[in-house]
Amino acid sequence: MRVVIQDNYDKMCKWAANYIADKIKAHKEDRPFVLGLPTGSSPIGVYKELIRMNKAGEVVRPETWTVVAKLNK
């Protein structure tokens, strides 16, 4: 496990979004890239940054699938 420490929430969200975007861009397999998205409020900043990056054309992969799972206790 790798622990990444940033100065604040916004910097951490940008770091995480860039990490995810790099993985999506590096995906070269014939099958779609599948991205599992956790629910809750903690990752919202990451999702906002990924949306911004997508709208800016920085990460565009139409064959990327997202899976959102909410676990009930």
C-alpha positions as a Markdown table, in Angstrom:
| # | Residue | x | y | z |
|---|---|---|---|---|
| 1 | Met | 0.0 | 0.0 | 0.0 |
| 2 | Arg | 1.2 | 3.5 | -0.8 |
| 3 | Val | 0.4 | 6.5 | 1.3 |
| 4 | Val | 0.4 | 9.9 | -0.4 |
| 5 | Ile | 0.3 | 13.0 | 1.7 |
| 6 | Gln | -0.7 | 16.4 | 0.3 |
| 7 | Asp | -1.0 | 19.8 | 1.9 |
| 8 | Asn | -4.8 | 19.9 | 1.6 |
| 9 | Tyr | -8.0 | 18.3 | 0.2 |
| 10 | Asp | -7.8 | 20.1 | -3.1 |
| 11 | Lys | -4.2 | 19.1 | -3.8 |
| 12 | Met | -5.0 | 15.5 | -2.9 |
| 13 | Cys | -8.0 | 15.5 | -5.2 |
| 14 | Lys | -5.9 | 16.8 | -8.1 |
| 15 | Trp | -3.2 | 14.3 | -7.4 |
| 16 | Ala | -5.7 | 11.4 | -7.3 |
| 17 | Ala | -7.5 | 12.6 | -10.5 |
| 18 | Asn | -4.2 | 12.8 | -12.3 |
| 19 | Tyr | -3.2 | 9.3 | -11.1 |
| 20 | Ile | -6.5 | 7.9 | -12.4 |
| 21 | Ala | -6.3 | 9.9 | -15.7 |
| 22 | Asp | -2.8 | 8.5 | -16.3 |
| 23 | Lys | -4.0 | 4.9 | -15.7 |
| 24 | Ile | -6.9 | 5.5 | -18.2 |
| 25 | Lys | -4.6 | 7.0 | -20.8 |
| 26 | Ala | -2.1 | 4.2 | -20.4 |
| 27 | His | -4.7 | 1.5 | -20.9 |
| 28 | Lys | -3.9 | -0.3 | -24.2 |
| 29 | Glu | -5.9 | -3.5 | -23.9 |
| 30 | Asp | -8.7 | -4.5 | -26.3 |
| 31 | Arg | -11.2 | -4.5 | -23.5 |
| 32 | Pro | -12.7 | -1.3 | -21.9 |
| 33 | Phe | -11.0 | 0.3 | -18.9 |
| 34 | Val | -13.2 | -0.3 | -15.9 |
| 35 | Leu | -13.1 | 2.3 | -13.1 |
| 36 | Gly | -14.8 | 1.5 | -9.8 |
| 37 | Leu | -16.1 | 4.6 | -8.1 |
| 38 | Pro | -16.8 | 4.6 | -4.4 |
| 39 | Thr | -19.8 | 6.6 | -3.1 |
| 40 | Gly | -19.9 | 9.1 | -0.3 |
| 41 | Ser | -18.6 | 12.7 | 0.0 |
| 42 | Ser | -14.9 | 12.1 | 0.3 |
| 43 | Pro | -14.2 | 11.4 | -3.4 |
| 44 | Ile | -16.4 | 14.2 | -4.7 |
| 45 | Gly | -13.4 | 16.5 | -5.3 |
| 46 | Val | -11.6 | 13.8 | -7.3 |
| 47 | Tyr | -14.7 | 13.3 | -9.5 |
| 48 | Lys | -15.0 | 17.1 | -10.1 |
| 49 | Glu | -11.4 | 17.2 | -11.2 |
| 50 | Leu | -11.9 | 14.2 | -13.5 |
| 51 | Ile | -15.0 | 15.9 | -15.0 |
| 52 | Arg | -13.0 | 19.1 | -15.5 |
| 53 | Met | -10.1 | 17.2 | -17.2 |
| 54 | Asn | -12.6 | 15.4 | -19.5 |
| 55 | Lys | -14.3 | 18.6 | -20.5 |
| 56 | Ala | -10.9 | 20.1 | -21.3 |
| 57 | Gly | -10.0 | 17.1 | -23.4 |
| 58 | Glu | -7.2 | 16.1 | -21.1 |
| 59 | Val | -8.5 | 12.6 | -20.6 |
| 60 | Val | -11.0 | 11.2 | -23.2 |
| 61 | Arg | -11.6 | 7.5 | -23.5 |
| 62 | Pro | -15.1 | 6.6 | -24.7 |
| 63 | Glu | -14.4 | 2.9 | -23.9 |
| 64 | Thr | -14.0 | 3.6 | -20.2 |
| 65 | Trp | -16.7 | 2.0 | -18.1 |
| 66 | Thr | -17.6 | 3.2 | -14.6 |
| 67 | Val | -19.0 | 1.1 | -11.8 |
| 68 | Val | -20.6 | 2.7 | -8.8 |
| 69 | Ala | -21.3 | 0.5 | -5.8 |
| 70 | Lys | -23.0 | 1.5 | -2.6 |
| 71 | Leu | -22.7 | -0.9 | 0.2 |
| 72 | Asn | -25.5 | -1.1 | 2.7 |
| 73 | Lys | -24.7 | -1.9 | 6.2 |
